[in-house]
Amino acid sequence: MFTIATPLIDALDQFVLPFVESLYGRFGYIGVVIAMSIESAAIPIPSELILPFAGWSVARGVIEPLTGSPWTYWAAVIAGVAGNTAGSLVAYAIGAFGGRPLLARYGRYVLISGHDLDTADKWFRRWGDATVFFSRMLPIVRTFISVPAGIARMPLWRFLLFSIAGAVPWVMLLVWAGMVLGDSWLDLKHNLRGLDYLVAAVIVLGVALFVWRHVRSR
């Protein structure tokens, strides 16, 4: 599975890099907001490329086109967190106002029952804070966690609070890594690939167990 996934990931990276470079060159910090909004709205543009590239821009002293001043670390971090928050709100709304009604009506066709929705509600009421917080620091999961939070109708203020709290250290770390690594910042993406695979394997295993339990119960 991983040997098949690797060329796909490489192809995605080759598309994302010129896109991000164009955004930053034209819009500066606003480009970071746009890229992170897309990533956090459940569209898989990896933040492991978006944020280190911003850090690399800081390290090189690139002039921000809108302010006319060199990029700074904290401005890049603020832009990253703002974009993460904006995209997360979009994904949350999709889950709450689109995904929830669809699953309530048609979920049985994909083995999701009303009981499953109730279970998700209870889970997010009890563990939603920690789930959202730690998910913001995990590849793949961080991109999609807002949708189930919206489906479970996690209180919006709590979702925002813990989403931002989890995003801050992740954004700070990746921007800082881009600054420190300099011209080798792309190595970070390759070094994190093993973690990507591990998280993907856990997700696949969880989905398989979910399907097996429901098929067995029927």
MDTraj code that builds the backbone (N, CA, C; nanometers):
import mdtraj as md
import numpy as np

residues = "MET PHE THR ILE ALA THR PRO LEU ILE ASP ALA LEU ASP GLN PHE VAL LEU PRO PHE VAL GLU SER LEU TYR GLY ARG PHE GLY TYR ILE GLY VAL VAL ILE ALA MET SER ILE GLU SER ALA ALA ILE PRO ILE PRO SER GLU LEU ILE LEU PRO PHE ALA GLY TRP SER VAL ALA ARG GLY VAL ILE GLU PRO LEU THR GLY SER PRO TRP THR TYR TRP ALA ALA VAL ILE ALA GLY VAL ALA GLY ASN THR ALA GLY SER LEU VAL ALA TYR ALA ILE GLY ALA PHE GLY GLY ARG PRO LEU LEU ALA ARG TYR GLY ARG TYR VAL LEU ILE SER GLY HIS ASP LEU ASP THR ALA ASP LYS TRP PHE ARG ARG TRP GLY ASP ALA THR VAL PHE PHE SER ARG MET LEU PRO ILE VAL ARG THR PHE ILE SER VAL PRO ALA GLY ILE ALA ARG MET PRO LEU TRP ARG PHE LEU LEU PHE SER ILE ALA GLY ALA VAL PRO TRP VAL MET LEU LEU VAL TRP ALA GLY MET VAL LEU GLY ASP SER TRP LEU ASP LEU LYS HIS ASN LEU ARG GLY LEU ASP TYR LEU VAL ALA ALA VAL ILE VAL LEU GLY VAL ALA LEU PHE VAL TRP ARG HIS VAL ARG SER ARG".split()
xyz = np.array([
    [0.0836, -0.1209, 0.0000],
    [0.0000, 0.0000, 0.0000],
    [0.0871, 0.1259, 0.0000],
    [0.1951, 0.1245, 0.0803],
    [0.2810, 0.2409, 0.0916],
    [0.3574, 0.2678, -0.0374],
    [0.3949, 0.1580, -0.1093],
    [0.4679, 0.1764, -0.2346],
    [0.3797, 0.2429, -0.3399],
    [0.2487, 0.2187, -0.3303],
    [0.1540, 0.2850, -0.4211],
    [0.1322, 0.4295, -0.3786],
    [0.1255, 0.4511, -0.2462],
    [0.0949, 0.5848, -0.1949],
    [0.2090, 0.6827, -0.2171],
    [0.3342, 0.6340, -0.2142],
    [0.4483, 0.7237, -0.2232],
    [0.4494, 0.8068, -0.3510],
    [0.4319, 0.7478, -0.4718],
    [0.4274, 0.8318, -0.5929],
    [0.3140, 0.9335, -0.5903],
    [0.1998, 0.8948, -0.5311],
    [0.0877, 0.9886, -0.5232],
    [0.1228, 1.1069, -0.4345],
    [0.1887, 1.0792, -0.3216],
    [0.2289, 1.1863, -0.2307],
    [0.3318, 1.2766, -0.2967],
    [0.4279, 1.2153, -0.3682],
    [0.5291, 1.2944, -0.4379],
    [0.4654, 1.3835, -0.5439],
    [0.3666, 1.3297, -0.6155],
    [0.2982, 1.4087, -0.7178],
    [0.2236, 1.5255, -0.6548],
    [0.1611, 1.5003, -0.5394],
    [0.0894, 1.6064, -0.4688],
    [0.1870, 1.7159, -0.4259],
    [0.3032, 1.6740, -0.3723],
    [0.4031, 1.7710, -0.3286],
    [0.4491, 1.8575, -0.4456],
    [0.4668, 1.7968, -0.5625],
    [0.5129, 1.8708, -0.6790],
    [0.4091, 1.9732, -0.7253],
    [0.2827, 1.9464, -0.6979],
    [0.1780, 2.0430, -0.7298],
    [0.1704, 2.1519, -0.6233],
    [0.1827, 2.1112, -0.4962],
    [0.1633, 2.2037, -0.3853],
    [0.2747, 2.3084, -0.3798],
    [0.3986, 2.2671, -0.4001],
    [0.5105, 2.3602, -0.3844],
    [0.5002, 2.4828, -0.4761],
    [0.4776, 2.4649, -0.6072],
    [0.4620, 2.5847, -0.6912],
    [0.3413, 2.6692, -0.6517],
    [0.2339, 2.6018, -0.6079],
    [0.1136, 2.6730, -0.5658],
    [0.1427, 2.7608, -0.4445],
    [0.2102, 2.7029, -0.3441],
    [0.2427, 2.7776, -0.2225],
    [0.3414, 2.8895, -0.2536],
    [0.4416, 2.8599, -0.3352],
    [0.5398, 2.9622, -0.3703],
    [0.4736, 3.0799, -0.4411],
    [0.3784, 3.0508, -0.5291],
    [0.3065, 3.1569, -0.5992],
    [0.2226, 3.2398, -0.5024],
    [0.1548, 3.1726, -0.4092],
    [0.0737, 3.2434, -0.3096],
    [0.1588, 3.3372, -0.2253],
    [0.2718, 3.2856, -0.1757],
    [0.3562, 3.3668, -0.0885],
    [0.4182, 3.4834, -0.1643],
    [0.4573, 3.4573, -0.2888],
    [0.5179, 3.5626, -0.3677],
    [0.4214, 3.6760, -0.3972],
    [0.2945, 3.6426, -0.4141],
    [0.1956, 3.7447, -0.4496],
    [0.1294, 3.8082, -0.3283],
    [0.1000, 3.7255, -0.2260],
    [0.0191, 3.7753, -0.1135],
    [0.0912, 3.7738, 0.0212],
    [0.2095, 3.7171, 0.0304],
    [0.2825, 3.7160, 0.1562],
    [0.2098, 3.6402, 0.2658],
    [0.1927, 3.7057, 0.3804],
    [0.1269, 3.6399, 0.4942],
    [-0.0158, 3.5966, 0.4588],
    [-0.0845, 3.6754, 0.3782],
    [-0.2197, 3.6374, 0.3370],
    [-0.2159, 3.5051, 0.2614],
    [-0.1071, 3.4800, 0.1898],
    [-0.0902, 3.3515, 0.1222],
    [-0.0834, 3.2368, 0.2200],
    [-0.0187, 3.2594, 0.3349],
    [-0.0147, 3.1568, 0.4393],
    [-0.1552, 3.1310, 0.4920],
    [-0.2306, 3.2378, 0.5148],
    [-0.3692, 3.2237, 0.5620],
    [-0.4509, 3.1427, 0.4616],
    [-0.4363, 3.1746, 0.3326],
    [-0.5130, 3.1043, 0.2293],
    [-0.4751, 2.9566, 0.2257],
    [-0.3447, 2.9281, 0.2236],
    [-0.2986, 2.7893, 0.2150],
    [-0.3426, 2.7085, 0.3359],
    [-0.3304, 2.7658, 0.4561],
    [-0.3698, 2.6936, 0.5765],
    [-0.5214, 2.6804, 0.5868],
    [-0.5957, 2.7769, 0.5326],
    [-0.7423, 2.7648, 0.5306],
    [-0.7839, 2.6468, 0.4442],
    [-0.7195, 2.6332, 0.3284],
    [-0.7495, 2.5201, 0.2398],
    [-0.7155, 2.3893, 0.3095],
    [-0.5975, 2.3830, 0.3713],
    [-0.5531, 2.2602, 0.4393],
    [-0.6473, 2.2208, 0.5525],
    [-0.6965, 2.3186, 0.6261],
    [-0.7802, 2.2908, 0.7433],
    [-0.9267, 2.2714, 0.7080],
    [-0.9638, 2.2972, 0.5825],
    [-1.1014, 2.2772, 0.5375],
    [-1.1188, 2.1385, 0.4757],
    [-1.0386, 2.0431, 0.5248],
    [-1.0476, 1.9023, 0.4830],
    [-1.0029, 1.8811, 0.3390],
    [-0.9131, 1.9669, 0.2900],
    [-0.8507, 1.9486, 0.1594],
    [-0.7032, 1.9191, 0.1839],
    [-0.6551, 1.8012, 0.1437],
    [-0.5229, 1.7547, 0.1882],
    [-0.4043, 1.8239, 0.1220],
    [-0.3829, 1.9520, 0.1559],
    [-0.2579, 2.0197, 0.1224],
    [-0.1747, 2.0193, 0.2500],
    [-0.0637, 1.9480, 0.2544],
    [0.0044, 1.9238, 0.3826],
    [0.0649, 2.0489, 0.4444],
    [0.0338, 2.0712, 0.5721],
    [0.0944, 2.1834, 0.6440],
    [0.2437, 2.1630, 0.6614],
    [0.2908, 2.0378, 0.6436],
    [0.4345, 2.0098, 0.6515],
    [0.5098, 2.0724, 0.5345],
    [0.4384, 2.1224, 0.4354],
    [0.4988, 2.1996, 0.3270],
    [0.4681, 2.3483, 0.3430],
    [0.3439, 2.3788, 0.3797],
    [0.2994, 2.5182, 0.3888],
    [0.3814, 2.5965, 0.4914],
    [0.3951, 2.5406, 0.6112],
    [0.4547, 2.6154, 0.7219],
    [0.6076, 2.6210, 0.7173],
    [0.6764, 2.5098, 0.6896],
    [0.8224, 2.5220, 0.6773],
    [0.8645, 2.6162, 0.5645],
    [0.7867, 2.6204, 0.4572],
    [0.8185, 2.7133, 0.3493],
    [0.8079, 2.8575, 0.3986],
    [0.7103, 2.8826, 0.4863],
    [0.6994, 3.0155, 0.5472],
    [0.8216, 3.0432, 0.6342],
    [0.8650, 2.9423, 0.7114],
    [0.9852, 2.9593, 0.7927],
    [1.1091, 2.9838, 0.7087],
    [1.1162, 2.9182, 0.5951],
    [1.2287, 2.9381, 0.5032],
    [1.2276, 3.0805, 0.4492],
    [1.1074, 3.1333, 0.4247],
    [1.0964, 3.2718, 0.3797],
    [1.1487, 3.3676, 0.4859],
    [1.1218, 3.3356, 0.6134],
    [1.1741, 3.4171, 0.7234],
    [1.3269, 3.4098, 0.7251],
    [1.3808, 3.2887, 0.7133],
    [1.5256, 3.2694, 0.7188],
    [1.5979, 3.3434, 0.6073],
    [1.5357, 3.3533, 0.4912],
    [1.5987, 3.4190, 0.3766],
    [1.5779, 3.5702, 0.3772],
    [1.4955, 3.6184, 0.4702],
    [1.4689, 3.7616, 0.4738],
    [1.3888, 3.8104, 0.3552],
    [1.2973, 3.7237, 0.3060],
    [1.2138, 3.7603, 0.1909],
    [1.1275, 3.8809, 0.2266],
    [1.1135, 3.9733, 0.1326],
    [1.0312, 4.0923, 0.1559],
    [0.8840, 4.0567, 0.1369],
    [0.8052, 4.0841, 0.2382],
    [0.6618, 4.0590, 0.2322],
    [0.6000, 4.1630, 0.1396],
    [0.5285, 4.1217, 0.0335],
    [0.4849, 4.2174, -0.0695],
    [0.3844, 4.3210, -0.0216],
    [0.3045, 4.2891, 0.0770],
    [0.2013, 4.3833, 0.1201],
    [0.2526, 4.4846, 0.2215],
    [0.3506, 4.4443, 0.3052],
    [0.4038, 4.5361, 0.4063],
    [0.5342, 4.6009, 0.3632],
    [0.6046, 4.5376, 0.2678],
    [0.7338, 4.5907, 0.2254],
    [0.8448, 4.5634, 0.3235],
    [0.8193, 4.4813, 0.4246],
    [0.9187, 4.4472, 0.5264],
    [0.9543, 4.2996, 0.5158],
    [1.0714, 4.2586, 0.5694],
    [1.1070, 4.1162, 0.5673],
    [1.0089, 4.0338, 0.6493],
    [0.9902, 3.9082, 0.6085],
    [0.9068, 3.8156, 0.6842],
    [0.9606, 3.8022, 0.8267],
    [0.8688, 3.7888, 0.9232],
    [0.9089, 3.7643, 1.0618],
    [0.8444, 3.6357, 1.1122],
    [0.9076, 3.5763, 1.2114],
    [0.8598, 3.4483, 1.2646],
    [0.7182, 3.4596, 1.3193],
    [0.6947, 3.5560, 1.4061],
    [0.5658, 3.5623, 1.4742],
    [0.4530, 3.6007, 1.3802],
    [0.4823, 3.6817, 1.2811],
    [0.3783, 3.7146, 1.1828],
    [0.3399, 3.5905, 1.1024],
    [0.4394, 3.5076, 1.0677],
    [0.4109, 3.3834, 0.9951],
    [0.3290, 3.2880, 1.0813],
    [0.3619, 3.2813, 1.2113],
    [0.2869, 3.1947, 1.3031],
    [0.1424, 3.2415, 1.3151],
    [0.1235, 3.3716, 1.3334],
    [-0.0127, 3.4257, 1.3451],
    [-0.0928, 3.3970, 1.2185],
    [-0.0305, 3.4136, 1.1030],
    [-0.0991, 3.3852, 0.9766],
    [-0.1369, 3.2379, 0.9667],
    [-0.0454, 3.1498, 1.0099],
    [-0.0746, 3.0067, 1.0065],
    [-0.1899, 2.9679, 1.0967],
    [-0.1924, 3.0220, 1.2174],
    [-0.3005, 2.9915, 1.3123],
    [-0.4330, 3.0499, 1.2628],
    [-0.4283, 3.1709, 1.2060],
    [-0.5509, 3.2332, 1.1532],
    [-0.6091, 3.1504, 1.0393],
    [-0.5223, 3.1042, 0.9501],
    [-0.5699, 3.0209, 0.8400],
    [-0.6249, 2.8891, 0.8888],
    [-0.5576, 2.8287, 0.9857],
    [-0.6058, 2.7029, 1.0435],
    [-0.7453, 2.7208, 1.1025],
    [-0.7658, 2.8314, 1.1720],
    [-0.8952, 2.8573, 1.2365],
    [-1.0051, 2.8800, 1.1327],
    [-0.9741, 2.9574, 1.0302],
    [-1.0745, 2.9863, 0.9268],
    [-1.1171, 2.8585, 0.8544],
    [-1.0195, 2.7772, 0.8134],
    [-1.0517, 2.6526, 0.7447],
    [-1.1259, 2.5551, 0.8331],
    [-1.0885, 2.5520, 0.9610],
    [-1.1544, 2.4615, 1.0550],
    [-1.3018, 2.4970, 1.0723],
    [-1.3325, 2.6264, 1.0725],
    [-1.4720, 2.6699, 1.0838],
    [-1.5531, 2.6242, 0.9628],
    [-1.4930, 2.6309, 0.8445],
    [-1.5614, 2.5838, 0.7240],
    [-1.5909, 2.4346, 0.7344],
    [-1.4895, 2.3567, 0.7739],
    [-1.5073, 2.2118, 0.7850],
    [-1.6081, 2.1762, 0.8943],
    [-1.6053, 2.2502, 1.0050],
    [-1.7017, 2.2282, 1.1131],
    [-1.8441, 2.2520, 1.0628],
    [-1.8627, 2.3613, 0.9876],
    [-1.9958, 2.3933, 0.9341],
    [-2.0424, 2.2861, 0.8359],
    [-1.9504, 2.2337, 0.7547],
    [-1.9865, 2.1258, 0.6621],
    [-2.0363, 2.0044, 0.7395],
    [-1.9663, 1.9707, 0.8472],
    [-2.0088, 1.8572, 0.9285],
    [-2.1421, 1.8812, 0.9965],
    [-2.1603, 2.0021, 1.0521],
    [-2.2808, 2.0314, 1.1298],
    [-2.4050, 2.0474, 1.0426],
    [-2.3924, 2.1179, 0.9305],
    [-2.5097, 2.1533, 0.8506],
    [-2.5239, 2.0711, 0.7228],
    [-2.4203, 1.9969, 0.6875],
    [-2.4280, 1.9114, 0.5696],
    [-2.4135, 1.7650, 0.6043],
    [-2.3043, 1.7326, 0.6735],
    [-2.2766, 1.5925, 0.7057],
    [-2.3753, 1.5313, 0.8020],
    [-2.4148, 1.6068, 0.9036],
    [-2.5070, 1.5523, 1.0042],
    [-2.6422, 1.5134, 0.9431],
    [-2.7090, 1.6021, 0.8699],
    [-2.8372, 1.5624, 0.8096],
    [-2.8237, 1.4464, 0.7113],
    [-2.7155, 1.4448, 0.6335],
    [-2.6956, 1.3360, 0.5371],
    [-2.6785, 1.2021, 0.6079],
    [-2.5971, 1.2013, 0.7146],
    [-2.5748, 1.0757, 0.7866],
    [-2.7011, 1.0313, 0.8601],
    [-2.7764, 1.1284, 0.9132],
    [-2.9003, 1.0923, 0.9829],
    [-3.0000, 1.0276, 0.8856],
    [-2.9981, 1.0716, 0.7607],
    [-3.0954, 1.0206, 0.6633],
    [-3.0443, 0.8983, 0.5876],
    [-2.9167, 0.9038, 0.5467],
    [-2.8639, 0.7982, 0.4591],
    [-2.7509, 0.7167, 0.5219],
    [-2.7190, 0.7460, 0.6469],
    [-2.6053, 0.6801, 0.7096],
    [-2.6148, 0.5290, 0.7143],
    [-2.7367, 0.4762, 0.7207],
    [-2.7523, 0.3309, 0.7299],
    [-2.6959, 0.2596, 0.6074],
    [-2.6891, 0.3315, 0.4953],
    [-2.6363, 0.2693, 0.3736],
    [-2.4841, 0.2527, 0.3790],
    [-2.4199, 0.3256, 0.4708],
    [-2.2744, 0.3096, 0.4889],
    [-2.2445, 0.2629, 0.6319],
    [-2.3414, 0.1912, 0.6883],
    [-2.3263, 0.1253, 0.8191],
    [-2.3166, 0.2245, 0.9351],
    [-2.3692, 0.3459, 0.9186],
    [-2.3706, 0.4434, 1.0281],
    [-2.5152, 0.4627, 1.0715],
    [-2.5433, 0.4234, 1.1936],
    [-2.6795, 0.4271, 1.2454],
    [-2.7004, 0.5505, 1.3331],
    [-2.8245, 0.5692, 1.3736],
    [-2.8549, 0.6757, 1.4680],
    [-2.7817, 0.6561, 1.5985],
    [-2.7655, 0.5299, 1.6390],
    [-2.6904, 0.4997, 1.7608],
    [-2.5458, 0.5465, 1.7483],
    [-2.4866, 0.5304, 1.6295],
    [-2.3489, 0.5751, 1.6085],
    [-2.3383, 0.7266, 1.6229],
    [-2.4366, 0.8000, 1.5711],
    [-2.4356, 0.9447, 1.5854],
    [-2.4491, 0.9847, 1.7318],
    [-2.5348, 0.9135, 1.8054],
    [-2.5491, 0.9417, 1.9483],
    [-2.4191, 0.9137, 2.0219],
    [-2.3517, 0.8049, 1.9826],
    [-2.2232, 0.7711, 2.0445],
    [-2.1198, 0.8787, 2.0168],
    [-2.1188, 0.9292, 1.8924],
    [-2.0259, 1.0371, 1.8573],
    [-2.0546, 1.1624, 1.9401],
    [-2.1833, 1.1932, 1.9593],
    [-2.2206, 1.3080, 2.0409],
    [-2.1666, 1.2936, 2.1831],
    [-2.1866, 1.1739, 2.2416],
    [-2.1402, 1.1497, 2.3783],
    [-1.9883, 1.1572, 2.3863],
    [-1.9202, 1.1028, 2.2830],
    [-1.7745, 1.1045, 2.2815],
    [-1.7216, 1.2472, 2.2819],
    [-1.7787, 1.3317, 2.1944],
    [-1.7290, 1.4685, 2.1854],
    [-1.7697, 1.5519, 2.3062],
    [-1.8802, 1.5160, 2.3713],
    [-1.9151, 1.5865, 2.4948],
    [-1.8152, 1.5553, 2.6048],
    [-1.7681, 1.4298, 2.6064],
    [-1.6785, 1.3880, 2.7154],
    [-1.5313, 1.4085, 2.6814],
    [-1.4922, 1.3723, 2.5575],
    [-1.3502, 1.3729, 2.5221],
    [-1.3180, 1.4690, 2.4077],
    [-1.4151, 1.5478, 2.3652],
    [-1.3942, 1.6330, 2.2481],
    [-1.2807, 1.7321, 2.2635],
    [-1.2651, 1.7894, 2.3834],
    [-1.1596, 1.8884, 2.4044],
    [-1.0227, 1.8287, 2.3742],
    [-0.9937, 1.7140, 2.4359],
    [-0.8633, 1.6497, 2.4168],
    [-0.8484, 1.5988, 2.2742],
    [-0.9579, 1.5463, 2.2176],
    [-0.9529, 1.4930, 2.0812],
    [-0.9141, 1.6017, 1.9817],
    [-0.9803, 1.7163, 1.9887],
    [-0.9500, 1.8256, 1.8967],
    [-0.8100, 1.8798, 1.9214],
    [-0.7733, 1.8963, 2.0478],
    [-0.6426, 1.9533, 2.0821],
    [-0.5290, 1.8691, 2.0252],
    [-0.5284, 1.7385, 2.0552],
    [-0.4177, 1.6539, 2.0116],
    [-0.4239, 1.6232, 1.8620],
    [-0.5445, 1.6193, 1.8058],
    [-0.5562, 1.5936, 1.6624],
    [-0.4926, 1.7044, 1.5803],
    [-0.4908, 1.8268, 1.6336],
    [-0.4304, 1.9394, 1.5621],
    [-0.2795, 1.9216, 1.5452],
    [-0.2213, 1.8282, 1.6191],
    [-0.0765, 1.8072, 1.6114],
    [-0.0413, 1.6759, 1.5428],
    [-0.1378, 1.6164, 1.4727],
    [-0.1143, 1.4907, 1.4019],
    [-0.1370, 1.5085, 1.2520],
    [-0.0449, 1.4591, 1.1688],
    [-0.0681, 1.4658, 1.0242],
    [-0.1966, 1.3922, 0.9866],
    [-0.2557, 1.4283, 0.8792],
    [-0.3760, 1.3678, 0.8220],
    [-0.4975, 1.3950, 0.9103],
    [-0.4924, 1.3505, 1.0366],
    [-0.6067, 1.3664, 1.1267],
    [-0.6401, 1.5138, 1.1436],
    [-0.5374, 1.5985, 1.1570],
    [-0.5610, 1.7411, 1.1820],
    [-0.6423, 1.8040, 1.0698],
    [-0.6282, 1.7499, 0.9480],
    [-0.6997, 1.8067, 0.8342],
    [-0.8488, 1.7784, 0.8406],
    [-0.8864, 1.6654, 0.9001],
    [-1.0257, 1.6194, 0.8909],
    [-1.1032, 1.6240, 1.0223],
    [-1.0374, 1.6508, 1.1366],
    [-1.1040, 1.6382, 1.2664],
    [-1.2216, 1.7342, 1.2814],
    [-1.2202, 1.8466, 1.2104],
    [-1.3280, 1.9442, 1.2256],
    [-1.4617, 1.8905, 1.1768],
    [-1.4603, 1.8035, 1.0757],
    [-1.5856, 1.7508, 1.0206],
    [-1.6604, 1.6662, 1.1230],
    [-1.5964, 1.5635, 1.1844],
    [-1.6695, 1.4884, 1.2873],
    [-1.7056, 1.5723, 1.4089],
    [-1.6245, 1.6725, 1.4408],
    [-1.6612, 1.7620, 1.5518],
    [-1.7898, 1.8369, 1.5183],
    [-1.8043, 1.8777, 1.3929],
    [-1.9276, 1.9445, 1.3507],
    [-2.0449, 1.8499, 1.3473],
    [-2.0221, 1.7279, 1.2974],
    [-2.1296, 1.6280, 1.2936],
    [-2.1809, 1.6000, 1.4341],
    [-2.0883, 1.5922, 1.5310],
    [-2.1264, 1.5650, 1.6700],
    [-2.1781, 1.6896, 1.7410],
    [-2.1792, 1.8044, 1.6685],
    [-2.2271, 1.9320, 1.7237],
    [-2.1536, 1.9664, 1.8543],
    [-2.0214, 1.9460, 1.8536],
    [-1.9413, 1.9924, 1.9662],
    [-1.9628, 2.1425, 1.9812],
    [-1.9837, 2.1928, 2.1035],
    [-2.0063, 2.3375, 2.1208],
    [-1.8985, 2.4186, 2.0496],
    [-1.9419, 2.5163, 1.9713],
    [-1.8506, 2.5877, 1.8836],
    [-1.7389, 2.6578, 1.9603],
    [-1.7716, 2.7193, 2.0728],
    [-1.6689, 2.7926, 2.1467],
    [-1.5609, 2.6985, 2.1983],
    [-1.6006, 2.5774, 2.2419],
    [-1.5016, 2.4804, 2.2885],
    [-1.4190, 2.4289, 2.1717],
    [-1.4849, 2.4064, 2.0596],
    [-1.4125, 2.3604, 1.9418],
    [-1.3056, 2.4619, 1.9024],
    [-1.3429, 2.5892, 1.8958],
    [-1.2477, 2.6930, 1.8572],
    [-1.1337, 2.7043, 1.9580],
    [-1.1682, 2.7013, 2.0867],
    [-1.0675, 2.7165, 2.1915],
    [-0.9600, 2.6089, 2.1816],
    [-1.0017, 2.4833, 2.1734],
    [-0.9051, 2.3741, 2.1742],
    [-0.8413, 2.3521, 2.0373],
    [-0.9098, 2.3929, 1.9328],
    [-0.8509, 2.3875, 1.8001],
    [-0.7351, 2.4856, 1.7895],
    [-0.7560, 2.6077, 1.8365],
    [-0.6504, 2.7082, 1.8338],
    [-0.5354, 2.6678, 1.9258],
    [-0.5708, 2.6167, 2.0459],
    [-0.4672, 2.5753, 2.1415],
    [-0.3799, 2.4645, 2.0842],
    [-0.4392, 2.3729, 2.0084],
    [-0.3615, 2.2657, 1.9474],
    [-0.2850, 2.3106, 1.8255],
    [-0.3386, 2.4086, 1.7531],
    [-0.2730, 2.4562, 1.6311],
    [-0.1486, 2.5378, 1.6612],
    [-0.1498, 2.6150, 1.7699],
    [-0.0377, 2.7054, 1.7996],
    [0.0965, 2.6327, 1.8083],
    [0.1106, 2.5262, 1.8912],
    [0.2420, 2.4598, 1.8962],
    [0.2812, 2.3944, 1.7646],
    [0.1830, 2.3385, 1.6910],
    [0.2127, 2.2757, 1.5622],
    [0.2655, 2.3801, 1.4626],
    [0.1976, 2.4941, 1.4545],
    [0.2393, 2.5994, 1.3620],
    [0.3755, 2.6551, 1.4034],
    [0.3934, 2.6807, 1.5316],
    [0.5211, 2.7336, 1.5796],
    [0.6358, 2.6392, 1.5470],
    [0.6140, 2.5095, 1.5688],
    [0.7198, 2.4113, 1.5460],
    [0.7595, 2.4045, 1.3986],
    [0.6602, 2.3987, 1.3092],
    [0.6911, 2.3818, 1.1673],
    [0.7517, 2.5085, 1.1061],
    [0.7052, 2.6257, 1.1470],
    [0.7660, 2.7497, 1.0976],
    [0.9101, 2.7589, 1.1479],
    [0.9303, 2.7270, 1.2744],
    [1.0658, 2.7291, 1.3320],
    [1.1566, 2.6290, 1.2608],
    [1.1039, 2.5088, 1.2308],
    [1.1827, 2.4073, 1.1611],
    [1.2267, 2.4578, 1.0242],
    [1.1364, 2.5268, 0.9538],
    [1.1728, 2.5824, 0.8242],
    [1.2836, 2.6859, 0.8350],
    [1.2817, 2.7641, 0.9431],
    [1.3868, 2.8625, 0.9648],
    [1.5204, 2.7948, 0.9928],
    [1.5191, 2.6950, 1.0788],
    [1.6426, 2.6296, 1.1219],
    [1.7040, 2.5467, 1.0094],
    [1.6208, 2.4756, 0.9357],
    [1.6713, 2.3872, 0.8305],
    [1.7189, 2.4630, 0.7074],
    [1.6680, 2.5851, 0.6872],
    [1.7126, 2.6643, 0.5740],
    [1.6830, 2.5971, 0.4414],
    [1.7857, 2.5866, 0.3573],
    [1.7676, 2.5288, 0.2243],
    [1.7265, 2.3818, 0.2293],
    [1.7451, 2.3166, 0.3449],
    [1.7112, 2.1743, 0.3586],
    [1.5732, 2.1537, 0.4188],
    [1.4880, 2.2589, 0.4155],
    [1.3594, 2.2488, 0.4845],
    [1.2712, 2.1382, 0.4278],
    [1.2875, 2.1039, 0.3002],
    [1.2069, 1.9973, 0.2414],
    [1.2348, 1.8623, 0.3057],
    [1.3542, 1.8479, 0.3672],
    [1.3869, 1.7218, 0.4339],
    [1.2875, 1.6925, 0.5457],
    [1.2290, 1.7965, 0.6042],
    [1.1332, 1.7772, 0.7135],
    [1.0137, 1.6966, 0.6668],
    [0.9636, 1.7280, 0.5487],
    [0.8489, 1.6550, 0.4949],
    [0.8819, 1.5076, 0.4782],
    [1.0009, 1.4781, 0.4257],
    [1.0397, 1.3392, 0.4043],
    [1.0612, 1.2674, 0.5375],
    [1.1147, 1.3373, 0.6375],
    [1.1379, 1.2758, 0.7682],
    [1.0074, 1.2460, 0.8410],
    [0.9035, 1.3244, 0.8121],
    [0.7743, 1.3024, 0.8762],
    [0.6880, 1.2009, 0.8025],
    [0.7368, 1.1531, 0.6889],
    [0.6550, 1.0626, 0.6088],
    [0.6233, 0.9337, 0.6841],
    [0.7187, 0.8854, 0.7637],
    [0.6925, 0.7653, 0.8423],
    [0.5759, 0.7844, 0.9378],
    [0.5675, 0.9042, 0.9980],
    [0.4549, 0.9342, 1.0862],
    [0.3250, 0.9408, 1.0072],
    [0.3305, 0.9953, 0.8859],
    [0.2114, 0.9977, 0.7994],
    [0.1588, 0.8564, 0.7778],
    [0.2505, 0.7640, 0.7460],
    [0.2112, 0.6260, 0.7192],
    [0.1528, 0.5603, 0.8442],
    [0.2141, 0.5883, 0.9592],
    [0.1656, 0.5287, 1.0835],
    [0.0239, 0.5758, 1.1141],
    [0.0011, 0.7058, 1.1027],
    [-0.1323, 0.7609, 1.1287],
    [-0.2328, 0.7055, 1.0284],
    [-0.1934, 0.6968, 0.9006],
    [-0.2831, 0.6420, 0.7982],
    [-0.3175, 0.4967, 0.8278],
    [-0.2197, 0.4190, 0.8743],
    [-0.2445, 0.2780, 0.9072],
    [-0.3425, 0.2656, 1.0231],
    [-0.3287, 0.3510, 1.1224],
    [-0.4213, 0.3488, 1.2374],
    [-0.5626, 0.3833, 1.1919],
    [-0.5753, 0.4816, 1.1021],
    [-0.7076, 0.5201, 1.0512],
    [-0.7703, 0.4047, 0.9747],
    [-0.6929, 0.3421, 0.8860],
    [-0.7434, 0.2289, 0.8076],
    [-0.7862, 0.1156, 0.9004],
    [-0.7061, 0.0875, 1.0020],
    [-0.7409, -0.0174, 1.0978],
    [-0.8699, 0.0170, 1.1715],
    [-0.8849, 0.1436, 1.2115],
    [-1.0062, 0.1842, 1.2807],
    [-1.1297, 0.1703, 1.1933],
    [-1.1200, 0.2093, 1.0671],
    [-1.2322, 0.1952, 0.9741],
    [-1.2662, 0.0481, 0.9537],
    [-1.1625, -0.0364, 0.9399],
    [-1.1843, -0.1796, 0.9205],
    [-1.2550, -0.2410, 1.0412],
    [-1.2149, -0.2024, 1.1612],
    [-1.2799, -0.2538, 1.2820],
    [-1.4242, -0.2066, 1.2917],
    [-1.4473, -0.0813, 1.2517],
    [-1.5841, -0.0273, 1.2528],
    [-1.6735, -0.1073, 1.1590],
    [-1.6268, -0.1312, 1.0371],
    [-1.7055, -0.2069, 0.9390],
    [-1.7256, -0.3504, 0.9865],
    [-1.6208, -0.4127, 1.0379],
    [-1.6313, -0.5516, 1.0847],
    [-1.7328, -0.5634, 1.1976],
    [-1.7313, -0.4694, 1.2925],
    [-1.8253, -0.4741, 1.4055],
    [-1.9690, -0.4612, 1.3575],
    [-1.9935, -0.3706, 1.2616],
    [-2.1290, -0.3509, 1.2145],
    [-2.1787, -0.4683, 1.1298],
    [-2.0908, -0.5215, 1.0456],
    [-2.1303, -0.6375, 0.9649],
    [-2.1584, -0.7562, 1.0551],
    [-2.0767, -0.7738, 1.1568],
    [-2.0929, -0.8866, 1.2493],
    [-2.2215, -0.8733, 1.3298],
    [-2.2564, -0.7495, 1.3688],
    [-2.3771, -0.7298, 1.4484],
    [-2.5026, -0.7568, 1.3665],
    [-2.4905, -0.7442, 1.2331],
    [-2.6070, -0.7685, 1.1469],
    [-2.6221, -0.9158, 1.1128],
])
top = md.Topology()
chain = top.add_chain()
for i, resn in enumerate(residues, 1):
    res = top.add_residue(resn, chain, resSeq=i)
    for name in ("N", "CA", "C"):
        top.add_atom(name, md.element.get_by_symbol(name[0]), res)
traj = md.Trajectory(xyz[None], top)
